[in-house]
Amino acid sequence: MTSSIIRSRPLGFSLAQYAICLKGIVWREGLRFLHQRGRFVSALVRPLVWLFIFAAGFRQILGVSIIPPYETYILYEVYITPGLIAMIQLFNGMQSSLSMVYDREMGNMRTLLVSPLPRWYLLFCKLLAGTAVSVLQVYAFLLIAWFWDIEPPLIGYLTVLPALVVSGLMLGALGMLISSGIKQLENFAGIMNFVIFPMFFASSALYPLWRVREGSPMLYDVCQFNPFTHAVELIRFALYGQVNWMSLAVVGGCTAMFMIGAALAYDPSRGFARRGPAGGET
């Protein structure tokens, strides 16, 4: 009797069931974002401070020559805009991962991960929801920057969207992978300081790589191996309707690697839901 019941159960899930799961997770993340208005404001204040204050102070010191994708000399604030966009996505990815640590402590994450749907799909839905939030934050930043004479070509506002999605997925997957190894919420801020700031400063977000190579060839090599550098360059070229194929390949490869690592880390036999000696979860 039991075997006949087991055979009668459908194998796999329909597209409608996958869509319902995606809708529920994205809707939950959207409601959380709307209720946390301070998160939206803080995501914009940080890059705007760099754009209005830092860039204004270094405009005359850090001139930028003609380098791809630019066809003429540009102001320093124009150069750092793609780096600030990537900064928004980096902090959003880490904040989304912080919410996963919080949900794990409160038990909400365990409720989600006991779903019969594949573990990787649940994490991907969470990642996609966080990326959608970061894209909205980026376009809000670009709208404000437009009043500061940061005006890429009009087509750039459309061509940058795929680059934002890919870079947002990579940075969100990185944060998800890091969050899988954090057991307590108090440890998250300290660990993030060893991730966010080195990634941001050791990249092409604030200065061209040819200037870095003149000052420190070793730091130049570090910047080249930094996936955040390639996220910045992917966004920079996309804003001007171009594709940096090398950066696209690196960002896409890192996204797949981080996502696979997160899926393995959140596996009950490997991640935070490890089994104790008595068979129960610890």
C-alpha positions as CSV (number, residue, x, y, z in Angstrom):
1,M,0.0,0.0,0.0
2,T,2.8,2.4,0.9
3,S,4.7,1.6,-2.2
4,S,1.7,2.4,-4.4
5,I,1.2,5.7,-2.7
6,I,4.9,6.6,-3.2
7,R,4.6,5.7,-7.0
8,S,1.5,7.9,-7.4
9,R,3.3,11.0,-6.1
10,P,4.3,13.3,-9.0
11,L,7.9,13.6,-9.9
12,G,9.3,17.1,-9.8
13,F,7.4,20.4,-9.8
14,S,5.5,22.3,-12.4
15,L,6.6,25.7,-13.8
16,A,3.6,27.2,-12.0
17,Q,4.9,25.9,-8.6
18,Y,8.3,27.3,-9.3
19,A,6.7,30.6,-10.3
20,I,4.7,30.7,-7.1
21,C,7.8,30.2,-5.0
22,L,9.7,32.9,-6.9
23,K,6.8,35.3,-6.5
24,G,6.5,34.7,-2.8
25,I,10.2,35.2,-2.0
26,V,10.4,38.3,-4.2
27,W,7.2,39.7,-2.7
28,R,8.5,39.2,0.8
29,E,11.8,40.8,0.0
30,G,10.0,43.8,-1.6
31,L,7.8,44.3,1.5
32,R,10.8,44.2,3.7
33,F,12.5,46.8,1.6
34,L,9.5,49.1,1.7
35,H,9.2,48.8,5.5
36,Q,12.9,49.5,5.9
37,R,13.0,53.0,4.5
38,G,16.3,53.7,6.3
39,R,17.9,51.0,4.3
40,F,17.0,52.8,1.0
41,V,18.2,56.1,2.3
42,S,21.5,54.7,3.6
43,A,22.1,53.0,0.3
44,L,21.9,56.3,-1.4
45,V,23.6,58.5,1.1
46,R,26.9,56.6,1.1
47,P,27.6,56.9,-2.7
48,L,26.2,60.5,-2.8
49,V,28.7,61.6,-0.1
50,W,31.5,60.2,-2.3
51,L,30.1,61.8,-5.4
52,F,29.4,65.3,-3.9
53,I,32.2,65.7,-1.4
54,F,35.1,63.3,-2.2
55,A,34.9,63.8,-6.0
56,A,34.7,67.5,-5.6
57,G,37.8,67.6,-3.4
58,F,39.9,65.5,-5.7
59,R,38.6,66.8,-9.1
60,Q,41.7,68.9,-9.7
61,I,44.1,66.3,-8.4
62,L,43.0,63.1,-10.0
63,G,42.4,64.0,-13.6
64,V,41.4,61.1,-15.9
65,S,42.8,60.8,-19.4
66,I,41.1,59.4,-22.4
67,I,40.6,55.7,-21.7
68,P,38.0,53.3,-23.0
69,P,35.0,53.6,-23.0
70,Y,35.4,57.3,-22.8
71,E,36.1,59.2,-26.1
72,T,37.3,62.5,-24.4
73,Y,38.6,63.8,-21.1
74,I,36.1,63.4,-18.3
75,L,35.6,64.8,-14.9
76,Y,36.6,62.7,-11.9
77,E,33.0,62.4,-10.7
78,V,32.0,60.9,-14.0
79,Y,34.8,58.3,-13.7
80,I,33.8,57.1,-10.2
81,T,30.1,56.9,-10.9
82,P,30.3,53.2,-12.1
83,G,32.3,52.4,-9.0
84,L,29.7,54.0,-6.8
85,I,27.0,52.0,-8.6
86,A,28.9,48.8,-7.9
87,M,29.3,50.0,-4.2
88,I,25.5,50.2,-3.9
89,Q,25.2,46.7,-5.2
90,L,28.0,45.4,-2.9
91,F,26.5,46.9,0.2
92,N,23.0,45.7,-0.8
93,G,24.4,42.2,-1.3
94,M,25.9,42.2,2.2
95,Q,22.7,43.6,3.8
96,S,20.7,41.0,2.1
97,S,23.0,38.4,3.5
98,L,22.7,40.0,6.9
99,S,19.0,39.5,6.7
100,M,19.6,35.8,6.0
101,V,21.7,35.5,9.2
102,Y,18.9,37.3,11.1
103,D,16.2,35.0,9.6
104,R,18.4,32.0,10.5
105,E,18.5,33.0,14.1
106,M,14.8,33.8,14.2
107,G,13.9,30.5,12.5
108,N,12.4,32.0,9.3
109,M,15.3,30.7,7.2
110,R,14.8,27.1,8.5
111,T,11.1,27.3,7.6
112,L,12.0,28.4,4.1
113,L,14.7,25.7,3.5
114,V,12.5,22.8,4.6
115,S,10.4,23.5,1.5
116,P,10.4,20.5,-0.9
117,L,11.6,22.7,-3.7
118,P,15.3,22.3,-4.6
119,R,17.6,24.1,-2.2
120,W,19.5,25.9,-5.0
121,Y,16.3,27.3,-6.4
122,L,15.2,28.7,-3.0
123,L,18.6,30.4,-2.7
124,F,18.5,31.7,-6.3
125,C,15.0,33.2,-5.7
126,K,16.4,35.0,-2.6
127,L,19.4,36.1,-4.6
128,L,17.2,37.4,-7.5
129,A,15.0,39.3,-5.1
130,G,18.0,41.1,-3.5
131,T,19.3,41.9,-7.0
132,A,16.0,43.5,-8.0
133,V,16.2,45.7,-4.9
134,S,19.8,46.8,-5.8
135,V,18.8,47.7,-9.3
136,L,16.0,50.0,-8.1
137,Q,18.6,51.6,-5.7
138,V,21.0,52.1,-8.6
139,Y,18.5,53.8,-10.8
140,A,17.5,56.1,-8.0
141,F,21.1,57.0,-7.6
142,L,21.5,57.7,-11.4
143,L,18.4,59.9,-11.2
144,I,20.0,62.0,-8.5
145,A,23.4,62.0,-10.2
146,W,21.8,63.3,-13.4
147,F,21.2,66.6,-11.6
148,W,24.9,66.7,-10.8
149,D,25.7,66.6,-14.5
150,I,26.4,62.9,-14.6
151,E,24.8,62.2,-18.0
152,P,25.8,59.1,-19.8
153,P,24.1,58.5,-23.2
154,L,20.4,57.9,-23.0
155,I,20.8,54.4,-24.4
156,G,23.2,53.7,-21.5
157,Y,20.4,53.7,-19.0
158,L,19.0,50.7,-20.9
159,T,22.2,48.9,-21.8
160,V,23.4,49.1,-18.2
161,L,20.5,47.0,-17.0
162,P,21.9,43.5,-17.9
163,A,25.3,44.5,-16.4
164,L,23.5,45.5,-13.2
165,V,21.7,42.2,-13.0
166,V,24.9,40.1,-13.6
167,S,27.0,42.2,-11.2
168,G,24.2,42.2,-8.6
169,L,23.9,38.4,-8.8
170,M,27.7,38.0,-8.3
171,L,27.9,40.3,-5.3
172,G,24.7,38.9,-3.8
173,A,26.0,35.4,-4.2
174,L,29.3,36.3,-2.6
175,G,27.4,37.7,0.4
176,M,25.3,34.6,0.6
177,L,28.3,32.4,0.6
178,I,29.9,34.4,3.4
179,S,26.7,34.4,5.4
180,S,26.6,30.6,5.3
181,G,29.7,30.5,7.6
182,I,28.5,33.1,10.1
183,K,26.7,31.6,13.1
184,Q,25.9,34.8,15.1
185,L,24.6,38.1,13.9
186,E,27.1,40.0,16.1
187,N,30.0,38.6,14.0
188,F,28.6,39.8,10.7
189,A,29.7,43.5,10.9
190,G,33.3,42.6,11.7
191,I,33.6,40.1,8.9
192,M,32.1,42.5,6.4
193,N,34.8,45.0,7.1
194,F,37.4,42.5,5.9
195,V,35.4,42.0,2.7
196,I,33.7,45.3,1.6
197,F,36.6,47.8,2.1
198,P,39.4,45.7,0.6
199,M,37.2,44.8,-2.4
200,F,36.2,48.4,-3.0
201,F,39.6,50.1,-2.5
202,A,41.6,47.5,-4.4
203,S,39.7,48.0,-7.6
204,S,39.2,50.4,-10.4
205,A,36.3,52.1,-8.6
206,L,38.2,55.2,-7.5
207,Y,41.2,55.4,-9.9
208,P,42.2,53.9,-13.3
209,L,44.3,50.8,-13.2
210,W,47.1,52.4,-15.2
211,R,47.6,54.8,-12.3
212,V,47.7,52.0,-9.9
213,R,50.3,50.2,-12.0
214,E,52.5,53.3,-12.0
215,G,52.4,53.5,-8.2
216,S,52.4,49.8,-7.2
217,P,52.6,46.9,-9.7
218,M,51.7,44.5,-6.9
219,L,48.5,46.3,-6.1
220,Y,47.8,46.4,-9.8
221,D,47.9,42.6,-9.9
222,V,45.6,42.4,-6.8
223,C,43.1,44.7,-8.6
224,Q,43.2,42.5,-11.7
225,F,42.2,39.4,-9.7
226,N,39.5,41.3,-7.7
227,P,36.1,40.4,-9.1
228,F,34.7,43.7,-8.0
229,T,37.1,45.4,-10.5
230,H,35.5,43.5,-13.3
231,A,32.0,44.3,-12.0
232,V,32.9,48.0,-12.1
233,E,34.3,47.8,-15.6
234,L,31.3,45.8,-16.8
235,I,29.0,48.6,-15.6
236,R,31.3,51.3,-16.9
237,F,31.3,50.0,-20.4
238,A,27.6,49.2,-20.3
239,L,26.8,52.8,-19.4
240,Y,28.2,53.8,-22.8
241,G,26.6,51.0,-24.8
242,Q,29.6,48.8,-24.9
243,V,30.6,45.3,-23.6
244,N,33.8,44.5,-21.8
245,W,33.9,40.8,-22.7
246,M,36.7,40.0,-20.3
247,S,34.8,41.5,-17.4
248,L,31.6,39.8,-18.4
249,A,33.4,36.4,-18.4
250,V,34.9,37.0,-15.0
251,V,31.7,38.2,-13.4
252,G,29.7,35.4,-14.9
253,G,32.2,32.8,-13.8
254,C,32.4,34.2,-10.3
255,T,28.6,34.3,-10.0
256,A,28.4,30.6,-10.9
257,M,31.2,29.7,-8.5
258,F,29.8,31.7,-5.5
259,M,26.3,30.4,-6.1
260,I,27.4,26.8,-6.2
261,G,29.5,27.4,-3.1
262,A,26.5,28.9,-1.3
263,A,24.2,26.0,-2.3
264,L,26.7,23.5,-1.0
265,A,27.3,25.5,2.2
266,Y,23.5,25.7,2.9
267,D,23.2,22.0,2.5
268,P,22.1,20.4,5.8
269,S,25.0,18.0,5.8
270,R,27.6,20.7,5.2
271,G,26.2,24.1,6.3
272,F,24.6,25.6,9.4
273,A,22.0,22.8,9.7
274,R,24.5,20.1,10.6
275,R,23.3,17.0,12.4
276,G,24.2,16.4,15.9
277,P,25.3,13.1,17.4
278,A,21.7,12.2,18.2
279,G,20.5,12.9,14.6
280,G,18.9,16.3,15.4
281,E,19.8,19.7,14.1
282,T,22.3,21.7,16.0
